[in-house]
Every structure is written in C-alpha cells, then in structure tokens.
Amino acid sequence: MRSGLQTPTYLCSAHVTATLLPAIYGSCQNVDMNKILLIDDDPGLGDALKTYFSRFDLTLSVAHHPRDGLRRLSEEGADLVILDVMLPEMDGFEVCRRIRVESEVPIVMLTARGEVTDRVVGLELGADDYLPKPFDPRELVARVQRILKRAGGRETSKEGELVFVDLQVDKERQSVRVQGEEIGLSHMEYRLVELLASRPGHPFSRDEILNALRGIEADLYTRAVDVLVSRVRQKLRPTDYIKTVRGAGYSFVAPRA
C-alpha cells in the first residue's frame, strides 16, 4: 500500500533526525500534550506520524477502521481528528457527518484524490481543513498546530464581549449566545461570527474572510466561504444576522445593545 506521507529531505538521515530535531524543537517531556486521533487504514502512515508528531508535543493514536475511530473518539476523546476520506465500509465523509452530530472537535481531512468537489463536500459537512495525499508531515503538523491554537483559545484576541440585541459574542470563551442560549459552533464558525461582528455593517469580501480565517490556504477555498456562511446562518436562525452584499461579500447586521 502506498503511504500518503512525503519524507522531508532532512528526515532522510537517521543521524540528523536523532541529533538535530530535539535541539531544534526542544524536549518532548511536556505532560500537557494534545491528543490527536488519526482515522486511516494505512498502518505505515500511522506508525510514521506517531513518531514525528511526538516531537511537537502531540500524542497520536491511530484507528484503522472508521467504527473503531468513532468508538475511540466517544470513549477517549481527542483535541483534533485527522480523517482519511477513503476508508473501508464507511467513507470519511460519513464519519465526519457522524462526528458532527455529537461533537465540534476540529477535523482535518486527508484524501488521495485532489478534486475540489471532495474538499467542498468535506467543508460542507463541517471539516476544518483539507490536505491532499501525499503530503509533507511538516505541513500537516503546521496545520494541526494552527487549528489547535485557534480552537483552544490560545491565539491572542481582545478581551471582552461584542454585545448586540439578542446576540452576544464572548471572546474569552469563544462562544456565541442568541437570546441567552449558547450556540454550538465549530472554532471556524465562531471565528467567522467574531470577524463579521467586529465591524457591523462592513462588507467583508470572500478574500478578506479567507485571509482572516485560513491565511496561506486562502486561494484553495474560494467556495468554502459560502459553505461556512450557510452553516452559520442555519445555526443562528431564526434571525439572519449575516447579509449578502451583492458584488461585495457578507456583512453582519445587528443593532448594538
């Protein structure tokens, strides 16, 4: 079976790996390591990533079958799920759908197929990022770390709340309440609401939103903004707080309290 991993050139030497990487990235004795669950039927990929992830204070557990992955997520929990699209008996899209019924845990999807439609479907189902195989493990780690930083609230943000009539955005807790009831949002959905609510009435273009939410991957996800806005609108109903500005993008419309 072909692995989905590209070996970085600096990992080709066992000596370099053993001597330089610990010096560069520091000791891995941190007890506060993030738990990552990989659901992928390629045993070679799981074994390789376990060792590599440990250098970045990331504990990786591996499930080779989708049902086992769902069970382990339910019983053991995880800070982030890495999910392959092509799985036996149940594809990654169905696994993502089932996870989203119960949890807002961040999800990064992997696929050996590079079709844009696959990426859009995954994002529509609530995935937070998408990485085509084969990939460089450094890129996967970078994406995982960025998502964990955002989801865990460790990214620098202004204190306080954005308060509107019937809606409050709590920046400290990274939560949104509508009429006093907290709305279940993924970290990407929350960040969209905070971005738009930070400048009520201002039309944000799709490019502005992508740059704010995804940075270097922005050019890959033009359609993703519409998908994300649609999901958030559904969750904030019955009030439509996000308006489409023809030819400009989207704006947040709500009176201040």
N, C-alpha and C positions, 0 to 999 in steps of 0.2 A: 504493500500500500504506500502510495506516495504521501509523504508528510507535507503539511501545509506550512512548514517552517523554512525560512531562509536563514542560513547560518551567517551571522555577521563575520566579516573578514577578521576582526580582532578576536573572534572566538575560535578560530581555526587552530590556534596553538594552545595546547593544554597548559603549557608553562605560563603563557601570558594570562590565560584565564585564572590560573591559580594564584599568580603573584600580583598582577596589576589591578584586577577588578576589586578585590577587597580594599585596596588602598584608595581607589577612586571613590567607591560608594560607601565605604565605612563598614563597621561591624554589623552583623545581622542578628545581634542579640536582643533587639528591641522586642519586648514582650507584647507590645501593642500593635501586632501585625494585622493587617487587613486580610479578611478571609475571602478568597476568590473561588468560585465554583466553575470549573470547565466541564461543559457537556459536549463531548466529541468522541466519536467511535474510533479515532486513530490513537492507539496506545503509544506510539512513538512520539506523537506531538505532546501528549500529556506528560510523559516522562521528561522530555526536553524542557518544557516550560516550567515544571516543578522546580528544577534546579535553578533555572535562570531567574524566576520570579523571587526566589528566596533571597537573592542578592539585593532586592529592593524592598525588603520588609513586607513581602506579600506571600501569604500562605495559600498555596494552590491545592485544592482537592479535585479529583477527576471522577466523573461518571461517564461510562462508555455507552450507556443506554438511556434514552430520554426519560423513561419511567423511573429509573434509579435516580436520575438527576432531580426530577420533581420531588421524589421522596426525600432525598437528602436536603434539598432546599427547605422543605417543610419542617423536617426534624432538626436539622443542624443550623439552618440559616446561612446567610452569606452577605458580604458587603457589596458584591458585584458578581454577575453571572456572565461568563463567556460562552456563547451558544453557537454551535455549528448548525447551518441550515440543513445539510444533507445528513440525516440520521436514520437509522433503521426503525421501521414500524410507524414512527411519528416524526414528521419533519420539524425543523427548528421553528417554523412559523407557528405551528400548532402548539409547540412547547412554550413559545413566547406568549401566545394568546392565553394559555392556561396560567402561566405565571402572573400575568397582569390581572387576572380575576382576583387573585389573592394578595398580590404584593406589588410595591412600587420599586423594588430593588433594581438598580441600574443594570442594563443588559447591553453587552457588545456582541453583535452577531458576526459570524465568520462564514464565508462561502467560497467554494472553488469556482463558482460561477460569478462573472463580473457584471451581469446585466443590471442596468439601472432599475428595472422593474422589481428585481429582488430587493434592492435597497429601499425602494419606496414602500413595498409591502411590509418589510420589517419595521420601518419607521411608523407606518400607519398602525401597526399592532402595538407600538409603544417602546420599541428598541431605542436606545440612546445613541448608539453609534454602530458603524458597519465597517468591516475590514475584509477585503478580498484575499483569498489564498492564492499563491504562497505569500507570506508576509515576513518582514524582518521583526524578530521579537522585541527589538528596541522600540519600534513604532507601537506595538501592542502595549508594552509597558507604559509608554508615554501617554497613550490614550486612557488606559486604565487609571493611571495616577491622576490625570486631569479630571476625570469623571468622579473619582473618589473625593478629590479635593472639593469639588463643587457640591457633591451630594452630602458630604459630611459637614458642610458649612465652614470649612477651614479657609475658604477663599475670602480675601478681605472684602468686606462690604460695610456700608454705612449702618450705624445703629439706628434703632427706632422702627417706626411703622409708617406706612403710607395709608392714610385713613380717608375713606370715601363713604358716602351714604350707602349702607348695606354691604360694603366690602372693605376688608382690612388686609393689608399685606404686611406680615411680620417678618422683617429682615433678619432678626436674630434667630428665630426658629425656622425661618424659610418656610412659612406656611401662609395660606390664604383662607380667610373666613368670609363666607357670604351669609348675611343675616345671622351672624353669630355661630354658624356651623362651619367647622373646618372642612375644606375640600381636599380630597385625596389627589395630589398631583405628583407626577414624577419630578425629579430635580430639573429636567429640561423644561417641563411645562411650567414649573414655578418660576424659573429664570425668565421665561418669556413674559409672564404676567408682571414680574418685577420690572423688567426692562420697559414695557409699554406704560405701566402705571407710573414710572418715574417721570414721565413727561406727558401728562394727559393732553389729548388733542393733537399732539405732534405726530405727523405721519412718518412712520418708520418704513423705509424701503426693505424689500426682501434681502438685499445685500447687506444693509445695516444690521438686520436681525441675525443673519447668518454669521457675520463677522463678530457680533457680540456673543453669540452662543457657541460657535464652533471654531472660530479662528482659521487655522490653516486648512481645514477641510471644507471651507465655505463653498468653494467652487464645485464641490461634488454634490451638493444638496439643495439645488435651486428649488426643486419641487417640495422639499421637506418642510419649508416654512408653511405652505398651505396646509399640509398634513397636520403639523403641530398646532396651528391656529384652530383648525377644525376640531381637534381633540379638546383643546382648552375651552372653546366655545360650548361644547357639549357639557363639560363639567361645571361651567359657570351658569348654565341656564337656571331659571327662565330669562334672566336679564342678559342682553347681548352687550357685553362691555367692550368687545373688540369689533371695531367697524372697519370695513374695507374702504379704502380711499382709492378710487379709480385712478389708475396710472401712477399711483404713488406708493401704495403698500397698505399698512394697517396702523390704526391709532386706537388708543384707549379712551373711552368716553364714559365718565362717571363724575358726578358732582362731588366736590370735597365736602367732608362732614363739617 
